[in-house]
Amino acid sequence: MTVQRPIFVQGLGWLLLLAPFFFLTYGQVNQFTAGRDGIGSIVFDWERHIPFVPFTIIPYWSLDLLYGLSLFICTSLNEQRRLVGRLALASLIACAGFLLFPLRFTFVRPEINGLAGWLFGQLEQFDLPYNQSPSLHIILCWLLWRHFHRHLSGGWRTFSTGWFLLIAVSVLTTWQHHAIDVVTGLAVGMLIDWLIPAQGTWRWQWAGGKHLTLAGRYFAGALVCLAGTRVTYWLWWPAIALMIVSLAYSVLGADALQKDEKGRLSGAAWWLLLPWRAGMWLSMRLYTRRLPTVSPLADGVSLGVYPRTPPTARAVLDLTSEFARSPAVHGQVYQCVPLLDLVNPDPATLRLAVEKLEALRATHGSVLVHCALGLSRSALVVAAWLLWRYPTLDVAHAVARVREARSQVVFTPEHLELLEQWKTSVTV
């Protein structure tokens, strides 16, 4: 792999800034905490059975080398700047955690000789046992693994994943961190990964009406979970998930759920939103028990639920934002336009969905349009498609045709207003 000269020069400059920034912030916070009184620890009983494995200091130290190397495998200056933002934010959030929630590592390492002993000695000259939660090592491990994973393939990608897993395990087997540090470090790493995505930019736009109502409900749910963390730390997870969904409905849109054009969820979104998606999945399974799987509409177009068995249609238009592409449709031509549930999309997104639907129909003959239940998002899009394909139809007749095909569909007054606007725009 040849490194472009601008990337190399800028990468070298960033490295000269990041290295002292990392060591100064990390070191100063460690020294400060060492002088504080009453620093406690959070240790689970089972952690006392974790063996001390001296040679794992080698993968532990290797993260420093990978940290520097990561800047030079970028393929564009923009990607490099995003990576720098992630690395800098990792240090800032970790140091804030060390200051706000100081913890101390409690295990005493045995005496070590040889190369491993020398490496531990170098570590102890710099790293006091106070910078614990969230583990900066784990934060960087997640971010750098994701970065290298995008640039490698085949055997090298497999090797990279195995090595980063070994680095993650090494924070425990070198007796450098407790389990709580690993869990919180992983959460922070994923949050940074979500906050600074590998591609695209955030489009901030304040929503109103039903968007804000749903955003408020999710925000209230997040606050309830935060209050519940006094009972169990695990409620931080659904709290983070609900907060992200609240942001999606209020200012960020479906982009906040990070589903790409191939129907894949980003690694960070997959894990961070897992509690919410699990709830949505259970709800979908409950409500689809008595719904028809697929309802034919017109000209090869049908609408239905999130597929759990391969559909007969040759192509699929997926409108869900909460779920990844269904494994059942991997044999079909696939397109997706992620839409938030229970609210109207903006006119440009509705147009994109209709255009993709018609392109799939014209090319492949039969198309399944699906959301989670096949009742709202898919009904809106196929109704808009009918108005586009048959200009003589009015909104009432288009809605009636959809209801005739699938009687359970739901058209709200907001849907009908959007369809009237759509009808006007496509007939002008």
Secondary structure, DSSP 8 states (H G I E B T S, - for coil): ----HHHHHHHHHHHHHHHHHHHHHHHHHHHHHHT-S--B----GGGGGS---GGGHHHHHHHHHHHHHHTTS-SSHHHHHHHHHHHHHHHHHHHHHHHHS-B----------HHHHHHHHHHHHH--TT--SS-HHHHHHHHHHHHHHHH--HHHHHHHHHHHHHHHHHHHHTT---HHHHHHHHHHHHHHHHHS-SS---------THHHHHHHHHHHHHHHHHHHTTT-GGGHHHHHHHHHHHHIIIIIGGGGG-B-TTS-B-HHHHHHTHHHHHHHHHHHHHHGGGS-SEEEEETTEEEES--SS--SSSEEEEEESSS---GGGTTSEEEEEEE-TTS---HHHHHHHHHHHHHHHHHHS-EEEE-SSSSSHHHHHHHHHHHHH-TT--HHHHHHHHHHH-TT----HHHHHHHHHHHHHHH-
